[in-house]
Amino acid sequence: MGLEQVESIPKLVPRPRDAHKGRYGTVLVIAGGRGMAGAAALCGAATLRSGAGLVRVATSAEVQPVVASFEPSYMTYPLPSRDDGLIDFARSRAILPGLIEHADVLAVGPGLGQSDDNRELVRYLIAESDRPMVLDADGLNMLVGQTELLAGLKRPVILTPHPGEFARLSGTDIPTVQQDRVKHAAELASMSEPLIVVLKGAGSVVTDGRRYFINSTGNPGMAKGGSGDVLTGVIAALLGQKLPAFEAARLGVFVHGLAGDIARDHHGEVGMIAGDIVDSLPDAFVHLMPDPEM
């Protein structure tokens, strides 16, 4: 497999003075269930901090008040809950089309939980929605055994697995994946032309099956629960700002790692948490903007 290595980082441009929120995309985050409200909140907050114009978080009705309490700048929408606090897909199906209709990008999976309903939810969102999508965490776990949905995609779908999730998706094991991360990620991405794979870890790999990028930012302090939820929001926000999918994923992992490096400098690797990465995103984006005097 002949792959071209890409080393450059996409550039950001200053926003015009007459900019409005509609210009920078509406992202619908579908995430969260009992005990995992924080994942939905981190994803939603990271999406806002990465420049999205409008963010809506659709989550299990049981945890919706908690998700809403984290951040006043995104809107929240309760989806009917099952007895276990996860989303009831059958009762949510009538609600979802209206939410999706007003979204430019979907971010799906953080804290969803694993259930037959969420498996059907993921199938529905991939097969029936036409919106670009970032799929992470339990969204990826619910894709196991139905990866045929990724063949013949008509719009960008970005998968962001860590090695364990990748191994489950591809039917292999973590040591095999880690032996040749670029090769395995590219093979999965080759299932469909608009499919992008972000294989997370030290030196995250981003590939569309033809090109690949190895990220240079980030540090061990980011190995904490919630860091991946933040990355999902960053990439979704960049997609909403009309970056092509490969560029959005490439810039997303870079700026996510840069925010992690800034958080480390303030809090240290041991004490930093995912919320510190969210809080450091504005400074990371400032570093990426062109010098106005140049």
Secondary structure as GFF3:
##gff-version 3
##sequence-region A 1 294
A	DSSP	beta_strand	4	5	.	.	.	ID=ss1
A	DSSP	three_ten_helix	21	24	.	.	.	ID=ss2
A	DSSP	beta_strand	26	30	.	.	.	ID=ss3
A	DSSP	alpha_helix	37	49	.	.	.	ID=ss4
A	DSSP	beta_strand	54	60	.	.	.	ID=ss5
A	DSSP	alpha_helix	64	70	.	.	.	ID=ss6
A	DSSP	beta_strand	75	79	.	.	.	ID=ss7
A	DSSP	alpha_helix	89	92	.	.	.	ID=ss8
A	DSSP	alpha_helix	96	101	.	.	.	ID=ss9
A	DSSP	beta_strand	105	108	.	.	.	ID=ss10
A	DSSP	alpha_helix	116	128	.	.	.	ID=ss11
A	DSSP	beta_strand	133	135	.	.	.	ID=ss12
A	DSSP	alpha_helix	138	141	.	.	.	ID=ss13
A	DSSP	three_ten_helix	147	150	.	.	.	ID=ss14
A	DSSP	beta_strand	157	159	.	.	.	ID=ss15
A	DSSP	alpha_helix	163	170	.	.	.	ID=ss16
A	DSSP	alpha_helix	174	179	.	.	.	ID=ss17
A	DSSP	alpha_helix	181	189	.	.	.	ID=ss18
A	DSSP	beta_strand	195	199	.	.	.	ID=ss19
A	DSSP	beta_strand	205	207	.	.	.	ID=ss20
A	DSSP	beta_strand	211	214	.	.	.	ID=ss21
A	DSSP	three_ten_helix	220	222	.	.	.	ID=ss22
A	DSSP	alpha_helix	227	240	.	.	.	ID=ss23
A	DSSP	alpha_helix	245	271	.	.	.	ID=ss24
A	DSSP	alpha_helix	274	288	.	.	.	ID=ss25
###
